[in-house]
Amino acid sequence: MGGIGKTALAVETAHRARAKGWFPGGTLFVDLRGYDADPATADQAVLALLDALGVHGTDLPPTTERQYDAYRALLADLRDRMLLILDNASDPAQYLPLLPGTDRHRVLITSRDRPDALPVRLIDLETLEPDDSVALVSRALHDTDEHDERPGLEPDALRELTDLCGHLPLALQIAAAMLRRRRHRSVASLVAEIKETGDPTTVLDKGSRGTDQYGRSLVLRPVLETSYRRLPPDQARLLRLLALAPGTETSTDAVAALADLGEETALSVLEDLAATHLVTPVRESEGAASVEVRWRLHDLVRAYGVGVVAGDVGLRKEGEAARERVLEFYCRWASAADDRLQWLPGRVEPERFGDRAEALAWLDEERAGLVAAVGWAREERYADTAVRLAGNLAVYLGWRRYFDDWIAVAGTAGEAAHQAGHSNREAMARNDLAIALRQTGRTGEAIDAHTRARDLCQHVGDRHSEAIVWDCLGNALREAGRAGEAIDAHRRAGDLFQATGDRHSEARVWNNLGGALMAAGRAEEAIDAHTRALDLFQTMGDRHREARTWNNLGSALLAAGRAEEAITAYGKSLEGRRDFEDWYGEGHTLDNLARAHLAAHSPAEARTFYLQAVDAYTRANAPTEAAQARTWAAELD
């Protein structure tokens, strides 16, 4: 892309090659100005090349055709190898007539466009690595003033500045120039200024413009502008809309929804944009038959595209329609994925996803975009759809233990529903928020959120939702050490579910009630409650919740002194957990199996299960639990 450092790399390479004696015939350099308002033509360039080769004045052939003949003849007669650098080409027509008629010499071309139709070797340049970006700015400051201590004093601010520059060399050079000019101000002050505007190009282009060592202006927006303005209408439209997409990378089908195009058409236009280096294809995953590709915009290109849309009323309307389409796309498929995750035998088969693995894979790939899209709920026009999307993500985010995302999604949805006056949706969002808070140890906040959700349900008379909240509140109360109140809450939930005829939810209540009874020291009653839950889950074919309940029953049996029965129950739970790839649950059950074997005076078996728990927790991204299980295993050595 523009500003990536193509010319700098080509020139530096030429200097090093010359120093090694690779091109004894010399080096010729032509700036074709391909992205200027008036690009150089091949006919103009050949005159400059002939002049550099000593052909000028009366020696210059009178016609263009003969000038090319003279140029190629000179190169053919030159025994020593030469390097020809054709810089900044925007069209093959600028350089194809300039290629030598012999393979003795070498040609290096720089361009923002990939000439895929030509049999040339292509070297794509990417942005710098973060450490290299920091080194570039640090060196630029130290070369000017060896006493400039800001890079060493503000390493975090400097790294954030390079992130805001998107690690693009041109942007980094401009930032360094600005810091040199404002040498009495901190790096953090420039970072704050960029973050306040939300568009790095706006701030950086206000800095000291100047030129680089090639005489080119140190400005960002014109570089992006020339690339954008050269695009055909279909590519320009897709680039603008892609700048509005949620997340940093977008799948082809999401892009198609965003642009209201067929998937094949969208893919074709995306590939055209990739050839101009305005969009980057990212290989997501490889299968036996195909490679999944996602599409990424450089941060500065995205900021530029957002600015283009914001500056035109018609483009803003186009952008709003696109965002509504992609929200509906995400909502439809997140709902289908959620249905698959919660599917039970006898229910209607969800569309698209044939099994849990497919649903989870799609949610994993789209997570960043899905979470970002819920953030649009802060804008009234998108609130309703974004709130629905948040509800469809709750089970998934809990399953994968992405609790920070869950808190953000549920919190945004709750506020949006409140602003819109949708009490039912606000209640469920608050309830989801409370569950996520409880999972992160914020039990007091969870109880408050559950209580607010319950009050909302009672206010609108939604008894079924009220039952759900009572049950969840019971779990939070149990974790807060308020077992008696938890038992009451679960019983309230059970009565409400019985009244509404929801046997599946009633089974969940019995399982949770068993946990509260255990916390109250009433193990035998807990065994009865978990057994009732098991019977209901088995009847409905809910094998995953059955596995959870076997685990809880095992804990109740162990507390009642029935270790061998507990080991059997944990074994059945482990089988179900593994079938569902419930790694965290597997780790928890393995922990419990280890304790049961210790109670049965089998320390060797206990150590084995603790070590297996370490592996399961590691797969579940639960390092704290893994470390604890490892410690317990070590104590049994």
Buried (B, 14 or more C-beta within 10 A) or exposed (E): BBBBBBBBBBBEEBEEBBEEEEBEBBBBBBBBBBBEEEBBBBEEBBBBBBEBBEBEEEEEBEEBEEBBEBBBEBBEEBEEBBBBBBBBBBBBEBBEBBBBEEEBBBBBBBBBBBBEEEEBEEEEEEBBEEEEBBBBBBEBBBEEEEEBEBBEEBEEBBBBBBBBBBBBBBBBBBBBBBBBEBEEEBBBBBBEBBEEEEBBBBBBBEBEEEEBEEEBEBBBBBBBBBBBEBBEEBBBBBBBBBBBBBBBBBBBBBBBBBBEBEEEEBBEBBBBBBBBBBBBBEEEEEEEEEEBBBBBBBBBBBBBBBBBBEEEEEBEEBBBEBBBBBBBBBBBBBBBBBBBBBBEEEEEEBEEBEEBEEBBBBBEBBBBBBBBBBBBBEEEEBBBBBBBBBBBBBBBBBBBBBBEBBBBBBBBBBBBBBEBEBBBBBBBBBBBBBBBBBBBEBBEBBBBBBBBBBBBBBEEEBEBBBBBBBBBBBBBBBBBEBBEBBBBBBBBBBBBBBEEEBEBBBBBBBBBBBBBBBBBEBBEBBBBBBBBBBBBBBEBEBBBBBBBBBBBBBBBBBBBEBBEBBBBBBBBBBBBBBEBBBBBBBBBBBBBBBBBBBBBEBBEBBBBBBBBBBBBBBBBEBEEBBEBBBEBBEEBE
